[in-house]
Amino acid sequence: MTPTIQAFFDEATNTVTYVVSDPQGTSCAVIDSVLGFDYASGRTDTRAADAVIAHVRAQGLRLDWVLETHVHADHLSAAPYLQEALGGQLGIGSQITTVQETFGKVFNEGTRFARDGSQFDRLLQDGDSFMIGQMRADVLHTPGHTPACLTYVIGDAAFVGDTLFMPDFGTARCDFPGGSAATLYDSIQRILTLPDATRIFVGHDYKAPGREDFAWETTVGAQKALNKHIGAGRPKADFVTLRQARDATLPMPRLIIPSLQVNMRAGHMPEPEENGATFLKVPINGL
C-alpha cells in the first residue's frame, strides 16, 4: 500500500512533521510533531502543531497515532497538544527507559520523574507492528543516534527520524549519551535492505551546500548510491572514523536543554513548583 503523506517543514528547527494517512480510509498518524519554543523568553507557541491539526480536520481524518522516532534534542514535541485536540495513542521506542535513566540523572530529576516510559501510551519494540486504518506499520529499532531511535515502515515508505538525512547531507550525529557510530552503521544497513524503491522520509533537512531548496524525500536506492557518509558501500571502520571526526566539530543543538527535559516526559513540561510556575533546568557543564 502507498500511504498518503503530507509534510510540514518547521524552518525554525529544520524539522519535518508527517501526516501519514490511509488512502482507503480516514485513519492517520502524525510523526515527529513540533512545539515552538523561544529560549530567550521561555515562551512556547503552537503554530506548527496548529497547521497539522487544521490539515487533519480539513481532510476529515481521524488521528490514530502520534509517533516519535526518538527523544529529540533539537525541538520540543507537541504530542500532548495534538492528543488533546485530536486524540490518538502516543508511541515511542521501548528504549525510552534508557534515555530517561540517563537524562533523569543529568537533570537531577529525583524520584518524582518516572523512568519506566509510563508517560507514553505504547512502547514499541523491534519487530512490532500496528495498524493505521487498513495500513500496517512495522517497527525497526535503529539505534546509534540515540538508544531509542525507531524507523517506521508504512507501506512503501520508511520514516527514519534522524538516522539518515538527504544523501547530500549524510547521517546523524552519534555523540550524545548512548550514541554510537558503529551502532548507527549497523542500523542504517538494516534500512538499506528495504527495496530500493522504498521512499525514505527524513526527520530534518539543513539544505546541503549547493542545493537551493529544502528536501525530505529520497529512496533507499539513492541512499545506497549517493549518501555522502555511507553510500557506495563505505566500510564500517571508515564510516566510524568519519562520523566521530565530524561529531567532534559539532556544537550542541540550540534547544537541547529544553528539548530533552520535555521530550523525555512525552512532550509534557516539568511539574509546576510551589508557586505554580514551571521551570526548566540548565545543568552547568553537564552536557
C-alpha positions as CSV (number, residue, x, y, z in Angstrom):
1,M,0.0,0.0,0.0
2,T,1.1,3.5,-0.7
3,P,0.2,5.9,2.1
4,T,-0.8,9.4,1.6
5,I,1.8,11.7,3.1
6,Q,1.7,15.4,3.9
7,A,4.9,17.0,5.1
8,F,5.1,20.1,7.3
9,F,8.5,21.8,7.5
10,D,9.4,23.9,10.5
11,E,12.2,26.1,9.4
12,A,13.0,27.3,12.9
13,T,14.2,23.8,13.9
14,N,14.6,22.3,10.4
15,T,12.2,19.6,11.4
16,V,9.8,17.7,9.2
17,T,6.5,16.5,10.7
18,Y,4.5,14.0,8.7
19,V,0.8,13.2,8.5
20,V,0.6,9.7,7.1
21,S,-2.9,8.6,6.1
22,D,-4.7,5.5,4.8
23,P,-5.7,6.2,1.2
24,Q,-8.6,3.8,1.6
25,G,-10.0,5.3,4.8
26,T,-9.8,8.1,7.2
27,S,-7.2,7.0,9.7
28,C,-3.8,8.8,10.1
29,A,-0.7,9.1,12.2
30,V,1.4,12.1,12.9
31,I,5.2,11.5,13.1
32,D,7.5,13.9,15.0
33,S,5.4,16.9,15.8
34,V,6.9,20.3,16.8
35,L,6.0,22.7,19.6
36,G,7.6,26.1,19.1
37,F,9.9,27.4,21.8
38,D,11.7,30.8,22.2
39,Y,14.6,30.2,24.5
40,A,15.2,33.9,25.3
41,S,11.7,34.4,26.6
42,G,10.8,30.9,27.7
43,R,7.6,31.1,25.7
44,T,6.0,28.3,23.6
45,D,3.9,28.6,20.5
46,T,1.7,26.1,18.7
47,R,1.8,27.4,15.1
48,A,3.4,24.3,13.7
49,A,1.1,22.0,15.5
50,D,-2.0,24.1,14.6
51,A,-1.1,23.7,10.9
52,V,-1.1,19.9,11.4
53,I,-4.4,19.9,13.3
54,A,-6.0,22.1,10.6
55,H,-4.9,19.7,7.9
56,V,-6.2,16.6,9.7
57,R,-9.6,18.3,10.3
58,A,-9.8,19.7,6.8
59,Q,-9.2,16.2,5.3
60,G,-11.7,14.6,7.5
61,L,-9.1,12.4,9.1
62,R,-9.1,10.5,12.4
63,L,-5.8,10.6,14.3
64,D,-5.0,7.1,15.5
65,W,-1.3,7.5,16.4
66,V,1.1,10.3,17.5
67,L,4.5,8.8,16.9
68,E,8.0,9.8,17.9
69,T,11.0,8.4,16.1
70,H,13.2,9.2,19.2
71,V,13.7,11.7,22.0
72,H,14.6,14.7,20.0
73,A,17.3,17.1,21.1
74,D,16.6,19.9,18.7
75,H,12.9,20.6,19.1
76,L,10.1,20.1,21.6
77,S,7.3,17.6,20.9
78,A,3.7,18.8,20.5
79,A,2.3,15.4,21.2
80,P,0.1,16.3,24.2
81,Y,-1.3,19.3,22.4
82,L,-2.2,17.1,19.4
83,Q,-3.7,14.4,21.5
84,E,-5.8,17.0,23.4
85,A,-7.1,18.3,20.0
86,L,-7.4,15.1,18.0
87,G,-6.9,12.0,20.3
88,G,-4.7,9.1,19.3
89,Q,-2.2,6.9,21.1
90,L,1.4,8.2,21.7
91,G,4.1,5.7,20.7
92,I,7.9,5.7,21.1
93,G,10.7,3.1,21.2
94,S,10.9,0.9,24.3
95,Q,14.4,2.1,24.9
96,I,13.0,5.4,26.1
97,T,13.6,4.0,29.5
98,T,17.4,4.1,28.9
99,V,17.1,7.7,27.7
100,Q,15.0,8.6,30.8
101,E,17.5,7.0,33.1
102,T,20.4,8.8,31.5
103,F,18.9,12.3,31.4
104,G,17.0,11.9,34.6
105,K,20.4,11.9,36.2
106,V,21.7,14.8,34.1
107,F,18.8,17.0,35.2
108,N,18.7,15.6,38.7
109,E,15.0,14.8,38.4
110,G,14.6,12.8,41.6
111,T,12.1,10.1,42.3
112,R,9.0,12.0,41.1
113,F,10.2,11.5,37.5
114,A,9.2,8.1,36.3
115,R,11.8,6.3,34.3
116,D,9.6,3.4,33.0
117,G,8.2,5.0,29.9
118,S,4.8,5.3,31.5
119,Q,4.3,8.8,30.1
120,F,3.7,7.2,26.7
121,D,0.7,5.1,25.6
122,R,2.8,2.4,23.9
123,L,6.4,1.4,24.0
124,L,7.3,-0.1,20.6
125,Q,10.0,-2.8,20.1
126,D,11.8,-4.1,17.1
127,G,9.5,-6.3,15.0
128,D,6.3,-4.8,16.4
129,S,3.5,-3.8,14.1
130,F,0.4,-1.8,14.4
131,M,-2.4,-0.6,12.2
132,I,-3.3,2.8,10.8
133,G,-6.7,2.1,9.4
134,Q,-6.0,-0.7,6.9
135,M,-2.3,0.1,6.7
136,R,0.2,-1.9,8.7
137,A,3.2,-0.1,10.2
138,D,6.3,-2.1,11.0
139,V,8.8,-1.1,13.6
140,L,12.6,-1.3,13.1
141,H,14.8,-0.5,16.1
142,T,17.6,1.7,14.5
143,P,19.8,3.0,17.4
144,G,23.1,4.8,17.1
145,H,21.9,8.4,17.1
146,T,20.1,7.6,20.4
147,P,19.4,4.3,22.1
148,A,15.6,4.6,21.4
149,C,15.6,5.5,17.7
150,L,12.9,3.8,15.6
151,T,12.2,3.6,11.9
152,Y,8.5,3.2,10.9
153,V,7.9,1.3,7.7
154,I,4.4,2.0,6.4
155,G,3.6,0.5,3.0
156,D,6.3,1.8,0.6
157,A,7.5,4.5,2.9
158,A,10.1,4.5,5.7
159,F,10.3,7.3,8.3
160,V,13.8,7.2,9.6
161,G,13.9,10.2,12.0
162,D,17.5,11.4,12.4
163,T,19.2,8.2,11.4
164,L,19.6,9.3,7.8
165,F,19.4,12.7,6.2
166,M,19.2,13.5,2.5
167,P,22.0,11.8,0.5
168,D,23.9,15.1,0.0
169,F,23.9,15.8,3.8
170,G,24.7,12.3,5.2
171,T,23.8,10.7,8.5
172,A,23.0,11.5,12.1
173,R,25.5,12.6,14.8
174,C,26.3,9.9,17.4
175,D,28.0,11.9,20.2
176,F,25.0,12.2,22.5
177,P,25.0,10.0,25.6
178,G,24.1,6.4,24.5
179,G,25.1,7.2,20.9
180,S,27.4,5.0,18.8
181,A,28.7,5.4,15.3
182,A,29.3,1.7,15.0
183,T,25.7,1.0,16.1
184,L,24.4,3.6,13.7
185,Y,26.2,2.0,10.8
186,D,24.5,-1.3,11.6
187,S,21.1,0.3,11.9
188,I,21.5,2.0,8.5
189,Q,22.4,-1.3,6.9
190,R,19.1,-2.6,8.1
191,I,17.2,0.3,6.5
192,L,19.2,-0.2,3.3
193,T,17.9,-3.8,3.0
194,L,14.5,-2.5,2.2
195,P,13.6,-2.5,-1.5
196,D,15.4,0.2,-3.5
197,A,12.2,1.9,-4.4
198,T,11.2,2.4,-0.8
199,R,10.6,6.1,-0.1
200,I,12.7,7.4,2.7
201,F,11.3,10.4,4.7
202,V,13.9,12.1,6.8
203,G,13.4,13.9,10.1
204,H,15.3,17.1,9.3
205,D,16.8,18.9,6.4
206,Y,19.6,21.5,6.6
207,K,19.8,22.4,2.8
208,A,23.2,21.0,1.9
209,P,25.7,23.4,0.3
210,G,24.8,23.9,-3.4
211,R,21.2,22.9,-3.0
212,E,18.6,25.7,-3.3
213,D,15.6,24.1,-1.7
214,F,14.8,22.1,1.4
215,A,14.0,18.5,0.7
216,W,13.0,15.5,2.8
217,E,12.1,12.6,0.5
218,T,14.5,10.2,-1.1
219,T,14.7,6.5,-1.7
220,V,16.7,3.5,-0.4
221,G,18.4,3.2,-3.8
222,A,19.5,6.8,-3.7
223,Q,20.9,6.4,-0.2
224,K,22.8,3.3,-1.1
225,A,24.4,5.0,-4.1
226,L,24.8,8.6,-3.1
227,N,24.7,9.2,0.7
228,K,27.9,11.2,1.3
229,H,28.7,9.4,4.6
230,I,27.6,5.8,4.0
231,G,26.8,5.4,0.3
232,A,28.7,3.4,-2.4
233,G,29.5,0.6,0.1
234,R,31.6,2.6,2.5
235,P,33.2,0.1,5.0
236,K,32.1,0.3,8.7
237,A,35.5,1.3,10.0
238,D,35.8,4.2,7.5
239,F,32.3,5.4,8.5
240,V,33.1,5.3,12.2
241,T,36.3,7.3,11.7
242,L,34.4,9.9,9.5
243,R,31.4,10.1,11.8
244,Q,33.5,10.5,15.0
245,A,35.7,13.2,13.4
246,R,32.7,15.2,12.2
247,D,30.9,14.9,15.6
248,A,33.9,16.3,17.4
249,T,33.3,19.6,15.5
250,L,29.6,20.0,16.1
251,P,28.1,22.3,18.7
252,M,25.3,21.2,20.9
253,P,21.8,21.8,19.3
254,R,20.4,25.2,20.3
255,L,17.3,23.7,22.0
256,I,18.9,20.6,23.5
257,I,18.3,21.7,27.2
258,P,14.6,22.3,27.0
259,S,14.0,19.6,24.4
260,L,15.4,16.7,26.4
261,Q,13.6,17.7,29.6
262,V,10.2,18.0,27.8
263,N,10.6,15.1,25.3
264,M,11.6,12.5,27.9
265,R,8.3,13.4,29.5
266,A,6.3,12.7,26.3
267,G,6.1,16.4,25.5
268,H,4.9,17.5,28.9
269,M,6.6,20.3,30.8
270,P,8.0,19.5,34.3
271,E,5.5,19.7,37.1
272,P,4.9,23.2,38.4
273,E,6.7,24.3,41.6
274,E,5.1,25.5,44.8
275,N,4.4,29.0,43.3
276,G,2.5,27.4,40.4
277,A,5.2,28.2,37.7
278,T,7.0,25.7,35.6
279,F,10.8,25.8,35.3
280,L,13.4,24.1,33.1
281,K,16.9,23.4,34.5
282,V,20.2,24.2,32.9
283,P,22.9,21.8,34.1
284,I,26.2,23.7,34.2
285,N,28.9,21.7,32.3
286,G,26.5,18.8,32.3
287,L,26.4,18.1,28.6
